[in-house]
């Protein structure tokens, strides 16, 4: 299976490329993570809302396209849309179509899957390559405990629609929660092997202050031992250049299964390999999920003249201010 990011969409425009900006740690950016909204029809107990607060503000499709256009000219080849829940936007197809014109690589979206059964084919037609579907439990009661919704059947329907529409490779996002769903990981592996989709096991994450809270101490589960176990019996592995994390191929019940681990806590390699810049639903360039102290508000520029030089300067300045959140001294 090809690495996400290796795909090329031939109808994308050829941007006028500038030398990619670089931060003080020698890192360039080739990936944009765009929060389309900050509302959701789920209420997952661990949700970080992309490091923003819940709000009803949204950028217009043309404004989103303009940011993507500037980013593409500065080296970005991959875009992921998130929320909130991005499929709640009624203009989501227009957003995908506008973005596709400027993105020559991977165009993906993270969703809770509830709307996928209705939108999968239109999303694919508009130019979306693939989806990540959040599924943090293998049983309806556990699903409801985590998400606050009795909607697991609709997520499974969305998965089937995504497969039929060709939104591949599909990843199922599974946040490992101590005492809640960790015991279901073998069942998730079986399900993903059967469905032919990637299982992405995600460590619960928090800020350096947040990891001291009762919530984090209660639910955090160290997935490193599990990754080592999977790595030890893998028949193959490949590196996801975003965060330098690995995906492993294992033989599971006679079928190939790809398992990827997202392990950010106290992980300096994860941060030093970050190739991403974030965009909030309110039009701010956000350098890191865990930081809100060095954002760049480009919405006034978009709505006050839309000058290419000013937007480019703001974008390159934001990239230059990126700093790794976790460093070697934090790996304890």
Steps between C-alpha positions, in 0.01 A plus 500: 500500500643839405577755766245776532653794321630296209181553301489760222183660375563604141236775489665704773638834388877541474580768762773757464739355756711696745784361705320329790533696827685332785481535877796540735524120534549438129144375444297587192123455463337284235169434675207722598239390758191716461228514764181568304279549804512478879167327561415130503200272536705280736636588844801270532642503851857565381436752219758779474313679216830545314631715782220756467180573684150418379367787288271558202745698285592360158701623206332519161604246232680771301700601809602141566601461137712814518695372801557169322617683188757699700615188685534301177723769356720461809549125485179345635390192304264339753184626673287338769161641604380464858248653737302481718329281250582628149211315331253721689591779260243523224764639264748216559488382138579849376789525746648170380460599135663841551788350697566224248596761240812586699604174668709262293540240774283350770163658580333336799241554769444383857138430592284324757338326203135574572446697177724284282229269370338803336811686386771245418450490124463878467817550706693265273363667188603842633860378537537360852752215508434330831345518847587436863195376689488527878388173658612461861304192601388168360165491680204744504501556878870582506455722197222693674707533818783664308307711247172575677311367197330171411620518140747217452281338233507822295881514524522142371268597213730794429801270491328276245412802285857633515633163385250483216579855390874426490609740775811294562711431696246521784632536853298429813614733778495334841598707806621254765334575835611319813215309663259582217596346166858369516371146545322536163819549298513131393139530377587820314791323335271219392243744364757701305658185354158383389408838348841554338555837670787644706473511878650819642550472875531843658642587839291733715689828501506810713705811560774497760250650742214278388691178563488579872120494507294220653338436161829438324644286779183290500467440126851522357637171370860461387482338155879459462507140632223407255689662213810302591295181507350570157839601360649173620264290291462734202556364151569850371514862606513841337559845638240774494717807456245707693628468859738220395261234622482145368222288358543127530358218293417190701331173419182496705275195485634420157448850359740792460435786741665842507535655845631852556581659836465869585709546813564871567543524879858575608612403151764737362536303176126542437526877533829540315351310205188719484443636148160658569347843548147532635219738404219567746135548407540867591777556245810478718822322403580280800852363532425216742199318644628570851571871458276804469758769575646551152209485257477719190159644415472514120123556483537882502742467208257279309212740557696822470651485155618142460847618402728214394815660637347562844349152521824339390695697757258400777515135397879485482529682832267245665708209368815667630356521853437126534668333796498133608273467805672192644881500514764257621491636853124422513542128421450374854 
